């Protein structure tokens, strides 16, 4: 069965919004190699509408390197109830029952399915026990305000934790074997 792997940049104070404003100074050669490795282990991207809009604006104009070429070639799945005509090649819109659609994707043959960023799609996957691995790229930055990683209502634990530290100061926590993770509805 395929794994769903979420890779999210986060500050020390839990902010995940606008990573382009605070993460770039910490993206060194080691981080680039790690990012490329997780992309190579995947054959599809899963994202929400906001991530899709940002990526679809940026990535098609890039090329000539392995990372960009892979991003542009691989299958892309976007959860949206409003997107009807995606322009980024190899994009399929998942509307309706997201959990059911992701269960089907996980059952299909293939490599990992990679998600960038943590938002409503990741919350839905956690609520339905579908997120297999969470990779938090913790940056040595305090933002003081912005969209928070989890917020209230998330419960659960992970049975396995690995770390990877980069010379830039960024540490990646690789959390897997989720147990009793849920997005509480009450």
QUIHUKA-V545016 format. One record per pair of residues at least 4 apart in sequence whose ideal C-beta (glycine too) atoms are under 6 Angstrom apart, sorted by the first residue. I is the first residue (numbers start at 1). J is the second residue. D is the distance in Angstrom with one decimal. If there is no record, write none. Layout:
# QUIHUKA-V545016
[[I | J | D] [I | J | D]]
This chain:
# QUIHUKA-V545016
[[1 | 106 | 5.5] [2 | 106 | 4.9] [2 | 110 | 5.4] [2 | 113 | 5.7] [3 | 112 | 4.9] [3 | 132 | 4.1] [4 | 113 | 5.1] [4 | 130 | 5.9] [4 | 131 | 5.4] [4 | 132 | 5.1] [5 | 112 | 5.0] [5 | 114 | 5.4] [5 | 133 | 4.6] [6 | 115 | 4.4] [6 | 122 | 5.4] [6 | 131 | 5.9] [6 | 134 | 5.0] [7 | 116 | 5.6] [7 | 135 | 4.5] [8 | 16 | 5.9] [8 | 117 | 5.7] [8 | 118 | 4.3] [8 | 136 | 5.8] [9 | 19 | 4.1] [9 | 23 | 4.9] [9 | 137 | 4.7] [10 | 16 | 5.3] [10 | 136 | 5.3] [10 | 138 | 5.7] [10 | 149 | 5.3] [11 | 15 | 4.4] [11 | 139 | 5.6] [11 | 141 | 4.6] [11 | 143 | 4.8] [12 | 142 | 5.4] [13 | 142 | 5.0] [14 | 148 | 4.9] [14 | 149 | 4.6] [15 | 143 | 4.1] [15 | 146 | 3.8] [16 | 118 | 5.4] [16 | 147 | 5.5] [16 | 149 | 5.1] [17 | 146 | 4.1] [17 | 147 | 3.5] [19 | 23 | 4.4] [22 | 141 | 4.8] [23 | 139 | 5.5] [26 | 139 | 5.2] [26 | 168 | 4.3] [26 | 170 | 4.6] [27 | 31 | 4.9] [28 | 166 | 5.7] [28 | 168 | 4.3] [30 | 166 | 4.3] [31 | 166 | 5.1] [36 | 67 | 5.7] [39 | 70 | 5.5] [41 | 112 | 5.1] [42 | 111 | 5.5] [42 | 112 | 4.4] [42 | 114 | 4.0] [43 | 74 | 5.9] [43 | 110 | 4.9] [43 | 111 | 4.1] [44 | 74 | 5.9] [44 | 75 | 4.2] [44 | 113 | 4.7] [45 | 76 | 4.7] [45 | 114 | 5.6] [46 | 77 | 4.9] [46 | 113 | 5.1] [46 | 115 | 4.8] [47 | 51 | 3.9] [47 | 52 | 4.9] [47 | 78 | 5.4] [48 | 79 | 5.4] [48 | 119 | 5.4] [48 | 120 | 5.7] [48 | 121 | 4.2] [49 | 80 | 4.3] [49 | 83 | 6.0] [51 | 55 | 6.0] [51 | 117 | 5.0] [52 | 56 | 5.6] [52 | 78 | 4.1] [55 | 59 | 5.3] [56 | 88 | 4.1] [59 | 71 | 4.9] [59 | 72 | 5.8] [60 | 88 | 5.9] [62 | 68 | 3.9] [63 | 68 | 5.1] [63 | 69 | 5.8] [66 | 70 | 6.0] [70 | 74 | 6.0] [75 | 90 | 5.1] [76 | 90 | 5.6] [76 | 91 | 4.4] [77 | 92 | 5.3] [77 | 94 | 5.4] [78 | 93 | 5.6] [79 | 94 | 4.9] [79 | 98 | 5.1] [79 | 121 | 4.9] [80 | 93 | 5.6] [81 | 95 | 5.4] [83 | 93 | 5.3] [86 | 91 | 3.8] [94 | 98 | 5.9] [94 | 101 | 4.4] [98 | 124 | 5.4] [99 | 128 | 4.1] [102 | 130 | 5.2] [118 | 122 | 4.6] [118 | 149 | 5.9] [123 | 183 | 4.9] [125 | 130 | 4.2] [125 | 131 | 4.1] [126 | 131 | 5.1] [126 | 181 | 4.9] [126 | 183 | 5.6] [127 | 182 | 5.6] [127 | 183 | 4.0] [133 | 176 | 4.5] [134 | 175 | 4.5] [135 | 172 | 5.7] [135 | 174 | 5.2] [136 | 173 | 4.6] [137 | 170 | 5.8] [137 | 172 | 5.2] [138 | 171 | 5.0] [139 | 170 | 5.3] [140 | 169 | 4.1] [150 | 154 | 4.3] [153 | 183 | 5.8] [153 | 184 | 4.3] [154 | 183 | 5.9] [155 | 182 | 5.4] [155 | 184 | 5.9] [156 | 180 | 4.9] [156 | 181 | 2.9] [156 | 182 | 6.0] [157 | 179 | 5.0] [158 | 175 | 3.9] [158 | 177 | 6.0] [158 | 178 | 5.5] [159 | 177 | 3.4] [159 | 179 | 5.6] [160 | 176 | 4.7] [160 | 177 | 4.5] [161 | 175 | 5.7] [162 | 174 | 4.3] [163 | 173 | 5.9] [164 | 172 | 4.4] [165 | 171 | 4.9] [166 | 170 | 4.8]]
